[in-house]
Amino acid sequence: MESGTAQASTEATNGAAADHLEVLNPATGALIATVPVDSPQSVAETVARVRANQPEWEALGIEGRYRWLGKLRDWLLDNSDRVLDTMQLETGKVRADASNEPAYLADLINFYGAKAAKFIGEQSVRPHTPLLAAKKLRIQYRPHPVVGIISPWNFPLILALGDAIPALQAGAAAVIKPSEFTPLGLIEVVEAWKKEIGGPDILDCVQGTGETGGALVDEVDFIQFTGSDRTGRKVMARAAETLTPVSLELGGKDPMIVLSDADLDRAANAAAWGGMMNSGQICMSVERIYVEEPVYDEFVAKLTAEVGKLRQGADDRGFGKDVGAMTSPNQTAIVEDHVDDALASGARALTGGKRVEGPGDYFEPTVLVDVDHSMKVMRDETFGPVVGVMKARDAEEALRLANDSRYGLSGSVFGERERAERVARRVECGAVNVNDVLVNYLASDVPMGGWKESGIGYRHGEPGIKKYCRTESIVITRFGGKREPTWYPYTKGRRGLVGRIAQAFNARDLKRRLGMRG
Ligand code: NAD
């Protein structure tokens, strides 16, 4: 691997000064690349460079920008295997999990390419009052010139380029700081944008840990952050210093509710996939499951059997495994702590329950029962291949437990469709799936964003591109005399006329319209 691509050295991970990142393969622990760290000065230079090119990019218009992004889509489709190889190396994902990333990005480019004119095209608005009849009202959406994107390690392209795509389609330039653990895939795509696609110089990335992220916050006009709520708070505080707007996509502790009339095979298979996919390292992973009493035993047996069958390890283009490695060693320690805490407090692991002996960084797919909300595993974000299952007396108790969380990212409800939908409407979160899991992320048509401590702002849908724009309202005078009645000079006669006209239009009853009191 060339220099300029890489992963985090111990020093860099710990936040101490380091001039390079060391990127490790989590499936083996081997060093695969080193990447130079960007100093605050180099971050400022990168932002200044793309800022200088942004007006020309914006001037291309929605269609012109989509033409360029379409070339990126074609490159991603043509080079998918190459991108997936890199991503597997730096994340330890199994092939199937890695393969979601280019496909999602290609779809997102098409989605915003087709919808941008509707979402952020110029709007004409009819004045709400006849008093403004002489005015023509327009709204134009102008991008924040440079959008900074700070992303985590669990989906190194989806959560980096996936946020850059609507920003670029809106006319902004974008600078991305990927996670120090997984910079390689993004570097490969950005290099391709510059050298193979020959795209305008309005997309770049900078490398490093929190220090580089902080420097990016200082330089850009809008920050899109995805990561933990702990870091999200720091990013928001730093952005406050320059009054830079932020959108924060933070952690989750997503509940799944299984009602007594659910298709239990589908619910158990969904719980296994929704909890273990990407080794449970998804903000929207199923982490807590509440099952109505009559079907609890049957559901738990089916879930345990399904999870127990999963093949864990490293695979290749042959798609031979189901569950991959833990991408960050820090996260494995958190997962282990949550499971140990639960087991020490009386929980039982029906399958899994411990870290796998090396080489590589793996945690066994785990189903915990006899858990409760005093345990970390049901309260804090675990972000690993672990689900805790609780029996609920009825749907009301399941809902109460599902909503008993400081997080509110997404959730799911399984059951007879209409009943499940009624329950789903009462789950306190930004997106809820009925009889499915995780799938809302592919429905880019509808927004998703965290409630409570899961975030501020939205991705996807109309808000997912509008957030990158500033609105400029243009009020155009179609006709008028030398002066308006509201202008100088203020005289009793002119002000009296203005008052009578205003009253005539504002009153909603005849007496007042005629200037009388009610
Ligand atoms: P993290 O918060 O540790 O790091 C995220 C990014 O922030 C990294 O690039 C990191 O280098 C950078 N960073 C760290 N300190 C910073 C600082 N002071 N200023 C600026 N940037 C800084 O998160 P992580 O461990 O990489 O990712 C896991 C977390 O991300 C989980 O909590 C998960 O739920 C969350 N996540 C949320 C979503 C979502 O859409 N809501 C999606 C994926 C992951």
Residues whose N, C-alpha, C, O or C-beta is under 5 A from the ligand:
A	BS01	NAD	I150 S151 P152 W153 K177 P178 S179 E180 G208 T209 G210 G213 G214 T226 G227 S228 D229 T231 K234 V235 E249 L250 G251 G252 C283 S454
